[in-house]
């Protein structure tokens, strides 16, 4: 095989994306635990870990830039690099959402039974993270396509919650309008997390097949 | 799209060795077509078929059909001199004649019987301008062409080809002997020339093919393996072999 140095740069880049993907998945696992018990210490750990995720995005962008400048990649190699940049961008955003949820845990005074609504998103989200990790590593288009289907479930949950909390907002039963508003804000972030994960699955499909799909 | 050349089932042999196998290809007017592929793949042999330069090589046999402007041009009896006038060629190494800049360019028209000095001068200036060389040499047209730099010599050769007012310009690795700045100038020139001419270029630089051509033909072991719009070839070629070549995995 020719261009050994170039191949090494590409596999290193793939490794960096895989590692960032794992970090963000871990953040969501921690977030679930923190939400279950509304544990502020765990929430603080999530916030302080976000910096490392941001640094990984910077590194992926920097390394991609250097490979493009030095090696003039084309075709599948270029798609792989563009995909790395795009995935890192989505992951960084998802990481911010995890932080916002952690901040909510620290500051909220809302009764726990209402916060439980937030947990509903985690089952489909964690399944999406798992699929994406596998699909990215194995270039598995069939798996990547499943993510869009799961995002529909998240959108369904979100619609129901919006109706529920808007009702609460109007009548201020049990919790105040501002509390309901804050919950709406955090569940919106979880709904957006589903969209970003769908973007990532689109990016994986583009990388493998050179076809641009719009799944959400 | 308007075709300048249509090639059907072209085979070419150097004695017993088959250098081109069943080539079908169309060359489009006012487009730049790049021929790429590893050494020995047949791309230079192919480009020389288009103005019948292979006729000059002993032991070459050819079958199949090449149409130039809808007329079969690879038959005995076809006016080869006229073909080479209409299909000019620029080679890898700049090859100016050992004479003045002016005489280099006037050489072809003179051979064609143009004697009028004013007409010749007009042709020389026009060709030098088209080849983006005029500003650099306008004060020394009588200087020896051999005193020019490599990049200037190559543009002189392009000007010399343009002086014959061809329709097609064949270029066989026209920048491989030049430095990056001279290469850039020739590439810019090629892009400008396609307004008026059809250009077929053989290149070993994948990036050059990607930068300047509209269509790219990938040759491998005498076969045309893939031919498509350059954007498609460099974004997502159909064949794995093309992909492996353009991404530098072999060749």
Boltz contact constraints between the chains, C-beta under 6 A:
constraints:
  - contact:
      token1: [A, 2]
      token2: [B, 248]
      max_distance: 6.0
  - contact:
      token1: [A, 2]
      token2: [B, 249]
      max_distance: 6.0
  - contact:
      token1: [A, 3]
      token2: [B, 248]
      max_distance: 6.0
  - contact:
      token1: [A, 72]
      token2: [B, 207]
      max_distance: 6.0
  - contact:
      token1: [A, 74]
      token2: [B, 234]
      max_distance: 6.0
  - contact:
      token1: [A, 74]
      token2: [B, 246]
      max_distance: 6.0
  - contact:
      token1: [A, 75]
      token2: [B, 236]
      max_distance: 6.0
  - contact:
      token1: [A, 75]
      token2: [B, 243]
      max_distance: 6.0
  - contact:
      token1: [A, 75]
      token2: [B, 246]
      max_distance: 6.0
  - contact:
      token1: [A, 75]
      token2: [B, 247]
      max_distance: 6.0
  - contact:
      token1: [A, 77]
      token2: [B, 247]
      max_distance: 6.0
  - contact:
      token1: [A, 210]
      token2: [B, 236]
      max_distance: 6.0
